[in-house]
Amino acid sequence: MNNTPSMKIIAVLLLSLFYMNSSAQVENEIAPPFNIKTASFIQNSKNTVPIFKLGDRFEFQFDDLFGSEADYYYQITHCDYNWIPSDIPKSEYLLGFDDQKIQDYSNSFNTLQIYSHYNLAIPNQSMRLLLSGNYILKILNSDKEVVLTRKFVLYEQMVEVPLIIRKPRIVTDSYTKHNLEFKIKSDQILFQNPMLNLKVILLQNGKFNTAIKNIPPQYVIGSDFIYNYDAPTQFFAGNEFLYFDSKDIKNAGNYISYVNSDKDIYNTHLYANNDRTNLPYTLFTDVNGNFVETCINCTNNKIEADYTWVYFSLSAPSFMLNKNVYVAGMFSNYSTSPEFKMDYNSKTGLYEKAIFIKQGFVNYQYLIANDKGIIDQENAIDGNFYQTENDYSVLVYYKGNADRYEKAIGYGTANSLIITN
């Protein structure tokens, strides 16, 4: 009987812990509404994959097509390896204050489509981030409603991550896949329970939605953790990105059939693409999904580049009509939202879609996904070819037994142009 109060306390604590774990929500990226366009992370004046060294400066930019100089705010949340918000206080990972208005904005100049261009620098005079790891950036409107969210990662180079790209050992896979082999090398950290506490994320062209996760070290040699797997660390190689160049918005450029105008907005009609699954591999010079805002005779592309309706069309007779087909690239954050889903035209036999895109040099590809947005890489519309040039990266995370959060402790990169047997 004397133990009853303590037993009740333990029961309440266990129940509270269960509730906290069950209520933890994964922070998924939220696609913006139609008026928010060209949202991207910037470093050294270029759009980039959002993986930055802790302490380095970068920016987040976007356009608002309403062009009314609306007020937008930002919030930043630290997350664990699985993108669940960390339970550490914000004051431990953020010095200063977020939830501040974005002060740096300007209006478009000499464009048919008006817009306001917003720029958020990180760090800035109001705040800087103190810890490595996964972060979610939220952009909110004046009613404090979330407009969009984006993932980014800050890392510390506490370990070395030498990475090489190999052909798979299975002959049938060697023509369609790339295999990643890497090590984690450190003389600084004495890892505690590394099979549980040491984690990695593998990325192809910086795409979080096709990342490979939860791969433990295969074995250990001295202080080196070795990942020489075959199947668990393989990506389907895909094909080179397609592209178009609309820097001269009034005239047809590369891979543009013709340009016309309707209601004071330019329409850019691309040549129809054919699925490349059964075609020989052909080298396209691409930027691995990236895009560059640019226009002829502009001094500031960010506010002088115009918007145009870009008409995509795809002939893919070998694919079933019940497939969800999307136009994707960094310009869309590889989103599988309805804005980028193609419609099948039974009269033309083509998948078709018009997308409002800022003029410039744009890489894109066609993806197929199920109703949950899970991308089918194996049955890619444009096939999988080992010759494809891709950027690969490995992020390393660690949380010691007494640590309160997961650090991103290393980052390694390689390109499949250098591939070994």
URBEL-V781933 format. One record per pair of residues at least 12 apart in sequence whose ideal C-beta (glycine too) atoms are under 6 Angstrom apart, sorted by the first residue. I is the first residue (numbers start at 1). J is the second residue. D is the distance in Angstrom with one decimal. If there is no record, write none. Layout:
i=I j=J d=D
i=I j=J d=D
This chain:
i=24 j=84 d=4.8
i=26 j=83 d=5.2
i=26 j=84 d=5.6
i=27 j=79 d=5.7
i=27 j=83 d=4.9
i=27 j=136 d=4.4
i=29 j=149 d=5.3
i=29 j=151 d=5.9
i=30 j=148 d=5.5
i=30 j=149 d=4.5
i=31 j=335 d=4.9
i=31 j=337 d=4.3
i=32 j=147 d=5.9
i=32 j=148 d=3.8
i=35 j=64 d=5.8
i=35 j=65 d=4.4
i=35 j=66 d=5.2
i=36 j=62 d=5.6
i=37 j=63 d=4.8
i=38 j=63 d=5.0
i=38 j=358 d=4.8
i=39 j=62 d=3.9
i=41 j=58 d=6.0
i=41 j=60 d=5.6
i=42 j=59 d=4.3
i=42 j=61 d=5.6
i=43 j=58 d=4.5
i=47 j=290 d=5.6
i=49 j=206 d=3.1
i=50 j=152 d=3.6
i=51 j=153 d=4.7
i=52 j=154 d=5.7
i=54 j=132 d=4.9
i=54 j=154 d=4.6
i=54 j=156 d=5.3
i=58 j=122 d=5.9
i=59 j=119 d=5.7
i=59 j=121 d=5.1
i=60 j=120 d=4.6
i=61 j=119 d=5.0
i=62 j=118 d=5.5
i=63 j=115 d=4.4
i=63 j=117 d=5.3
i=64 j=116 d=4.7
i=65 j=115 d=5.0
i=67 j=114 d=3.6
i=67 j=115 d=5.0
i=67 j=116 d=5.2
i=69 j=116 d=5.3
i=71 j=101 d=5.7
i=71 j=142 d=4.4
i=72 j=102 d=4.9
i=72 j=118 d=6.0
i=72 j=139 d=5.7
i=73 j=99 d=6.0
i=73 j=101 d=5.5
i=73 j=140 d=4.6
i=74 j=120 d=5.7
i=74 j=139 d=5.8
i=75 j=98 d=5.2
i=75 j=99 d=5.4
i=75 j=138 d=4.4
i=76 j=98 d=5.0
i=76 j=135 d=5.8
i=76 j=137 d=5.7
i=77 j=136 d=4.7
i=78 j=93 d=4.5
i=78 j=133 d=5.8
i=78 j=135 d=5.9
i=79 j=134 d=4.2
i=79 j=136 d=5.9
i=80 j=406 d=5.1
i=81 j=199 d=5.2
i=81 j=397 d=5.1
i=81 j=406 d=5.1
i=83 j=134 d=5.9
i=86 j=405 d=5.0
i=88 j=404 d=5.4
i=88 j=405 d=5.4
i=93 j=130 d=5.4
i=93 j=131 d=4.3
i=94 j=127 d=5.6
i=94 j=129 d=5.9
i=95 j=128 d=5.2
i=95 j=130 d=5.7
i=96 j=126 d=5.1
i=96 j=127 d=3.5
i=97 j=126 d=5.6
i=97 j=127 d=5.9
i=98 j=127 d=5.6
i=100 j=126 d=5.0
i=102 j=118 d=5.2
i=102 j=120 d=5.2
i=104 j=119 d=4.3
i=105 j=118 d=4.6
i=106 j=303 d=5.5
i=108 j=303 d=5.1
i=109 j=303 d=5.2
i=109 j=304 d=5.4
i=111 j=306 d=4.3
i=112 j=264 d=5.2
i=112 j=265 d=5.9
i=112 j=306 d=5.7
i=113 j=306 d=5.8
i=113 j=307 d=4.0
i=117 j=302 d=5.4
i=117 j=303 d=5.1
i=132 j=154 d=4.9
i=132 j=155 d=5.4
i=132 j=156 d=4.6
i=132 j=407 d=4.9
i=132 j=408 d=4.4
i=133 j=406 d=5.8
i=133 j=408 d=5.3
i=134 j=153 d=5.6
i=135 j=152 d=5.3
i=136 j=149 d=5.6
i=137 j=150 d=4.9
i=151 j=208 d=5.7
i=153 j=408 d=5.8
i=155 j=408 d=3.9
i=155 j=411 d=4.7
i=156 j=409 d=5.7
i=158 j=188 d=5.6
i=158 j=409 d=4.2
i=159 j=184 d=5.2
i=159 j=186 d=4.0
i=159 j=396 d=5.9
i=159 j=409 d=5.4
i=159 j=410 d=3.9
i=160 j=185 d=4.4
i=161 j=182 d=5.8
i=161 j=394 d=5.2
i=161 j=396 d=5.9
i=161 j=410 d=4.7
i=161 j=412 d=2.9
i=162 j=183 d=5.5
i=163 j=182 d=4.3
i=163 j=394 d=5.5
i=163 j=412 d=4.3
i=163 j=414 d=4.3
i=164 j=181 d=5.3
i=165 j=178 d=5.3
i=165 j=414 d=5.5
i=165 j=416 d=4.7
i=165 j=419 d=4.8
i=166 j=179 d=4.7
i=166 j=181 d=5.6
i=166 j=420 d=5.3
i=167 j=421 d=5.4
i=168 j=230 d=6.0
i=168 j=234 d=5.9
i=169 j=230 d=5.1
i=175 j=386 d=5.5
i=176 j=384 d=3.9
i=177 j=234 d=4.7
i=177 j=236 d=5.7
i=177 j=237 d=5.8
i=178 j=235 d=5.3
i=178 j=237 d=5.0
i=178 j=416 d=5.3
i=179 j=234 d=4.9
i=180 j=202 d=5.7
i=180 j=233 d=4.5
i=180 j=392 d=5.9
i=181 j=228 d=5.2
i=182 j=227 d=5.1
i=182 j=394 d=5.4
i=183 j=224 d=5.2
i=183 j=226 d=5.6
i=184 j=225 d=4.2
i=184 j=396 d=5.7
i=185 j=224 d=5.1
i=192 j=400 d=5.1
i=192 j=401 d=4.9
i=195 j=216 d=5.2
i=197 j=398 d=6.0
i=197 j=399 d=5.4
i=198 j=398 d=5.4
i=199 j=397 d=4.5
i=200 j=215 d=5.8
i=200 j=394 d=5.8
i=200 j=396 d=5.5
i=201 j=213 d=5.5
i=201 j=395 d=4.5
i=202 j=394 d=5.6
i=203 j=393 d=4.8
i=204 j=235 d=4.7
i=204 j=390 d=5.6
i=204 j=392 d=5.9
i=205 j=288 d=4.7
i=205 j=289 d=5.2
i=205 j=390 d=5.7
i=205 j=391 d=5.3
i=207 j=334 d=5.6
i=209 j=334 d=5.8
i=210 j=375 d=5.9
i=215 j=232 d=5.4
i=236 j=377 d=4.1
i=236 j=378 d=5.9
i=236 j=384 d=4.6
i=237 j=384 d=4.9
i=237 j=385 d=5.7
i=237 j=386 d=5.3
i=237 j=388 d=4.5
i=238 j=380 d=5.9
i=238 j=384 d=5.8
i=238 j=388 d=5.5
i=239 j=276 d=5.7
i=239 j=382 d=3.9
i=239 j=383 d=5.5
i=239 j=385 d=5.8
i=239 j=388 d=5.6
i=240 j=284 d=3.9
i=240 j=286 d=5.2
i=240 j=388 d=5.9
i=241 j=286 d=4.1
i=241 j=289 d=5.6
i=241 j=363 d=4.0
i=241 j=365 d=5.2
i=242 j=364 d=5.6
i=243 j=363 d=5.0
i=244 j=256 d=5.7
i=244 j=270 d=5.7
i=244 j=362 d=5.8
i=245 j=361 d=5.1
i=246 j=268 d=5.4
i=246 j=359 d=4.4
i=247 j=294 d=4.8
i=247 j=295 d=5.4
i=247 j=296 d=5.6
i=247 j=360 d=5.9
i=248 j=296 d=5.1
i=249 j=266 d=5.2
i=249 j=306 d=5.5
i=249 j=308 d=5.7
i=249 j=359 d=4.8
i=255 j=270 d=5.9
i=255 j=271 d=5.8
i=256 j=268 d=5.8
i=256 j=270 d=5.9
i=257 j=269 d=4.8
i=257 j=271 d=4.9
i=266 j=308 d=4.3
i=267 j=309 d=4.8
i=268 j=308 d=4.7
i=268 j=310 d=4.7
i=269 j=311 d=4.6
i=270 j=312 d=5.9
i=272 j=313 d=4.3
i=272 j=315 d=5.8
i=273 j=314 d=5.1
i=274 j=315 d=5.0
i=275 j=316 d=4.0
i=275 j=381 d=4.7
i=276 j=382 d=4.2
i=276 j=383 d=5.4
i=277 j=383 d=4.1
i=281 j=385 d=4.2
i=281 j=387 d=4.9
i=286 j=363 d=5.2
i=287 j=363 d=5.5
i=288 j=391 d=5.2
i=289 j=329 d=5.0
i=289 j=330 d=4.8
i=289 j=363 d=5.0
i=290 j=330 d=5.1
i=290 j=363 d=5.8
i=291 j=330 d=5.7
i=291 j=331 d=4.6
i=291 j=362 d=4.5
i=292 j=360 d=5.0
i=292 j=361 d=4.5
i=293 j=305 d=4.7
i=293 j=358 d=5.3
i=293 j=360 d=4.4
i=294 j=360 d=4.4
i=295 j=359 d=5.5
i=305 j=358 d=5.3
i=305 j=359 d=5.0
i=306 j=359 d=5.4
i=307 j=356 d=5.6
i=307 j=358 d=5.5
i=308 j=359 d=5.8
i=309 j=354 d=5.0
i=309 j=356 d=5.8
i=310 j=355 d=5.3
i=310 j=357 d=4.9
i=311 j=354 d=5.0
i=312 j=327 d=5.2
i=312 j=353 d=5.0
i=313 j=350 d=4.7
i=313 j=352 d=5.0
i=314 j=351 d=4.3
i=314 j=366 d=5.7
i=315 j=350 d=5.6
i=316 j=381 d=5.6
i=321 j=344 d=5.8
i=323 j=368 d=4.8
i=324 j=369 d=5.3
i=325 j=342 d=4.4
i=325 j=351 d=5.0
i=325 j=368 d=5.6
i=326 j=340 d=4.9
i=326 j=341 d=5.5
i=326 j=367 d=4.7
i=327 j=340 d=5.1
i=327 j=353 d=5.7
i=327 j=364 d=5.6
i=328 j=365 d=5.7
i=328 j=367 d=4.8
i=329 j=363 d=5.1
i=329 j=364 d=4.2
i=331 j=362 d=5.6
i=336 j=369 d=4.9
i=336 j=373 d=4.0
i=366 j=381 d=4.6
i=389 j=416 d=5.8
i=389 j=417 d=5.2
i=390 j=416 d=4.8
i=391 j=415 d=5.6
i=392 j=414 d=5.3
i=393 j=413 d=4.7
i=394 j=412 d=4.6
i=395 j=408 d=5.9
i=395 j=411 d=5.7
i=396 j=409 d=5.3
i=396 j=410 d=3.8
